[in-house]
Amino acid sequence: MAVEIAIISGKGGTGKTTIAAAFTAISHNLVTADCDVDAPDLHILLQPETKKTAEFQSSKVALINPETCTECGLCEEKCRFEAIHPPRVNAISCEGCGVCAYICPEKAIEMKPRTSGFLYESMTRFGPMSHAKLLPGEGNSGKLVTEVRRQAQELARSNDQDITLIDGSPGIGCPVIATVSGIKLGVIVTEPTLSGIHDMERVMTLLERFRVHTMVLVNKCDLNSENTQRIEQICAKNGVEFLGKIPFDSIMTESMVAAKTLPEFDPNHMITHSLKSMWDKITEFVSSE
């Protein structure tokens, strides 16, 4: 089984996806997985060509049989989401709880599975990619993350690759738990702000709970040198490996505007060399395990 490495962050906007894409470009020999299924954007930089698409079904919607419905109004009365108005159902408002089907005296309502998102198997210029998109308003993102990871492992086996690099979602909620459960290494990308530090510590606690080896990378480190130093101290206090620092530089934005990873956009830039050194540390840890 391929070693799974997740690039995660406690909050959005730290540069997690940009760095995950850069590591993908540096390696050239791994499977990439975008587990931020609620708001995926790794595909913007990697521009994958979709090979397979599968529907993801995790919820249900009420369906009324007009031939047996007497329009007694009981379902409309009991629906707390105001989604059902016999003989019609507002599929957007319906939460699939099934109360209407349970209380219908004529058994005229059936709960039907509906498409909650899509799972994609793709190919990028760097190799295979597993990713997904959860439709607006749908739940069970953790279940879809699990499907993305499962597919990534299958791609790693079929392509004889040893590493799956995961771009996780921000925070510590269900999709993040589904992302980090059972992985080998979690790389936290943070920024030197008070919110960045606070949320970094929450993710560190989560990874410790799941016994995942942790590394920390500070992006835009020169925006606040004192907070960057504080992050290093927190890592030392908690026995967490400090992976490195990346300064603020407009070249990161320039590369994104060009829809390229930084190593492609400027292979000789100082930040590119820093990222390569960090990736060497990551692979060294993986090979030593």
Protein Blocks (a to p, Z undefined) as FASTA:
>chain_A
ZZddddddfbehiommmmmmmmmmmnopacdddfblmlgcklmmnopadfbdcdddfbdc
ddddfklpgolommmmmmmnlpaccfbdcfklpgolommmmmmmnlpaccddddfbdcdd
dddfkbccddddddehiahklmmmmmmmmmmmmmmmmnopabdcddddedjdfklmmmmg
opabdcddddddfklmmmmmmmmmmmmmnopacddddehklmpmmlmmmmmmmmmmnopa
cfbdcdddfklmmmmmnopafklmmmmbmklmmmmmmmmmmmmmmmmZZ
